[in-house]
Amino acid sequence: MTAKNKRRQIKQEARSAKTEKRRDDKEGISSASSPEKGNGKSPVERGICGPETLFNRELSWVAFNGRVLEEAFRETHPLLERLKFLAIFTSNLDEFFLIRFAGLLRQVAQGVEIPSPDGMTPLRQITALREAILPQLEEQRRCWKERLLPLLAREGIRVEEYPRIRPGARRKLDAYFEREVLPILTPQAVDGGRPFPHVSSGSLNLLVLLQDEQERNRFARLKIPRTFPRFVPVEEEEQEALSGTARRLAERNPSTFVWIEDVVTENLDALFPGFLVKGAWPFRVLRDADLEIQEDEAPDLLSTVEEGVEQRFFGVPAALVVGGEMPSEARSFLVEHLEVAPYQIFEVEGRLDFSSLMELYRLDRSDLKDAPFLPAVPKLDGGAEAFPELLRKRDLLLFHPYDAFSPVVDFLRWASRDSQVLAIKMTLYRVGQNSPVVESLMEARQNGKQVAALVELKARFDEENNIVWARALERAGVHVVYGLSGLKTHAKMCLVVRRENKGIRRYVHLGTGNYNPSTAGIYTDLGYFTADPDMGEDVADLFNVITGYARREAYRRLLVAPTTMRDGLVSRIDREIRRHREEGGGRIIFKMNALVDEACIAALYRAAAAGVRVDLQVRGICCLRPGLPGMEKTLTVTSIVGRFLEHPRLYYFRNGGAEELFLGSADLMPRNLDRRVEVLFPVLDRELLRTLVDQVLEVHLRDTVHARLLGPDGIYRARIPAEGEMPVNAQATMLARRGILYGEFAPPAVSARLASPLPEAGTGTTGVTPAGGDGS
């Protein structure tokens, strides 16, 4: 065993022991916190989790991705939006193989047999995942081949098989291959002197079977570079008759395409002269991409992460995806050289890697996409300079993308230029490219302000982007830190320190999503501005913990992970139980991306068993099983997959009428509560709280267009309006009510094309989930 594998085994054993201890501790806490202990109550009623009460985490995620796939079948979506759902399904599944499936394979390789909380060993989970994923892959093929492809052709967008292309157009494609493609292709032979080449993760490849003059079979690998579009436009013969403007329009917006791998396959003779090409079959390898960073051993975290990113494409294979037409001889050749087990092979009929369908989505066909809309913008008399005066009077809450993200950028630009602002501190998790947020921080430093930025280098699949920003900020003189050892900083917070007549005042922005204008247009998220002194001091204290040597176990208003968040939530759930027993009317509403944490699930079971009405809306993974005996009528779980990615986290407690509502970046998962710096913050303004509960949470809970209801069998079923009831489409309702959180608003100036009529609330016209991962 190598030293690296030995370290991994030791870490796994320690992790497993910690998990077992935590489980034992939680069972003791659960029992102790239930007054009925030893009084005939079942473990479920006492809130104790076990295999009978929990869904498997990985299978729950696969079920979520299945809901994404279902949207591609939904005829109420515009055609290209359905295509986008199909692409997202593949992207999601690829990431699942790279991280979660690869993690299970590591456990199997290390001989780990400790079951997950639901009672499944790693190998049993792998088997169950294959049983769930393979039918989804067939459904994906059917959706493309039988549903979307004919509809695209009906709309004038044709994706043809190569033999169906007319001879004149084929000659042009062959010329394109010889001129553009052939010069950069690199065929790689496999023989005694040339070992099997490295196959980069996620790439599309051809395994080519050749026969030499002695009729001996040879294999070669050919990578299809991403330099080329996956869909190659075909110049039809009738286009040759066009000239001038008409021809230029046809070239800019082509209507017929062929797959790039077909163009290559049809011209393989040019790559292997002197050999007979007997066949060529596509395949993909998805490799373990989970960076393992020993932070305590890394002298330079920035360089360590950078090196890890470079190695991501060289991880051990997690999955081999092959076409169903690949013969057994060719498949055995790949299996032997890639050293994959049978349960790592995923056979797909038809095309591989539908994520490239995004190329077709980008066609200029607005008639086949969701109608654009104008996000609301709050009126600020006096512009961004009015932020201090406004926030001294009241808090401001934005609901993206229904409300514009521009006020967040304006807030930072004001802070960077205001002569009375002394310092800005901010966390950056995923900010995107060409970020106006980062530009404002650099401008603030140029204007002489103290600026500190926590750049999270370990934001999965955004590491490279964050490394670039970290270096740019350092060059601008910003204090850049990378967080606490062993913890990701996932909290979304910005602190502005300003000198005013009455002394120092802090202005704060806290959010449920990233400081990324692009994703703020497609993720639903909440952003909260406040000048509350306690909130400001809490955020300042937390920045001191992150950037310096400070310890803090309690905060005035915030719930902070990994110190106070889990206990703060569980104690409030138990308080709701007590208040319900005293006076009735107990109510808990949680809206989040994922629910996995056993202590939180156990507390929710206790509440539902005690008669508290518990409504959960969990977009993705949900390990809690609704409908258990004693809580059939008190506990519901729904999930919404729609035009926008549901991303905010809201935690509401009725608390006997003294309501509490927390917003933040944290899902109820062990990773968020134990291994991340997270923040949940209270909505202090009572009017805003009521609007959020009545006009946002309750509307989403009543959705009957895109919501699915989770049953005790783990199956999500569509919610159907009762007879005589109008269907409720929560996202369309939010679009129709833009600006509800702050009253009057001023729409931004845009072109007339964007001012399209909005779908009415209650209709089924929504678009596509832009991403399936947590997007955190």
Secondary structure, 3 states (H helix, E strand, C coil): CCHHHHHHHHHHHHHHHHHHHHHHHHHHHHHHHCCCCCCCCCCCCCCCCCCCCECCHHHHHHHHHHHHHHHHHCCCCCHHHHHHHHHHHHHHHHHHHHHHHHHHHHHHHCCCCCCCCCCCCHHHHHHHHHHHHHHHHHHHHHHHHHHHHHHHHHCCCEECCHHHCCHHHHHHHHHHHHHHHHHHCCCEEECCCCCCCCCCCCCEEEEEEEECCCCCEEEEEEEECCCCCCEEECCCHHHHHCCCHHHHHHHHCCCEEEEHHHHHHCCHHHCCCCCEEEEEEEEEEEECCCCCCCHHHCCCHHHHHHHHHHHHHHCCEEEEEEECCCCHHHHHHHHHHHCCCHHHEEEECCCCCHHHHHHHHCCCCHHHCCCCCCCECECCCCHHHHHHHHHHHCCEEEEECCECCHHHHHHHHHHHHCCCEEEEEEEECCCCCCCHHHHHHHHHHHCCCEEEEEECCCCCCCHHHHHHHHHHHHHCCCEEECCCCCCEECCEEEEEEEEECCEEEEEEEEECCCCCCCHHHCEEEEEEEECCHHHHHHHHHHHHHHHCCCCCCCCCCCEEECCCHHHHHHHHHHHHHHHHHHHCCCEEEEEECCECCHHHHHHHHHHHHCCCEEEEEECCCECECCCCCCCCCCEEEEEECCCCEECCEEEEECHHHCCEEEEECCCECHHHHHCEEEEEEECCCHHHHHHHHHHHHHHHHCCCCCEEEECCCCCEEECCCCCCCCCCCHHHHHHHCCCCCCCCECCCCCCHHHCCCCCCCCCCCCCCCCCCCCCC
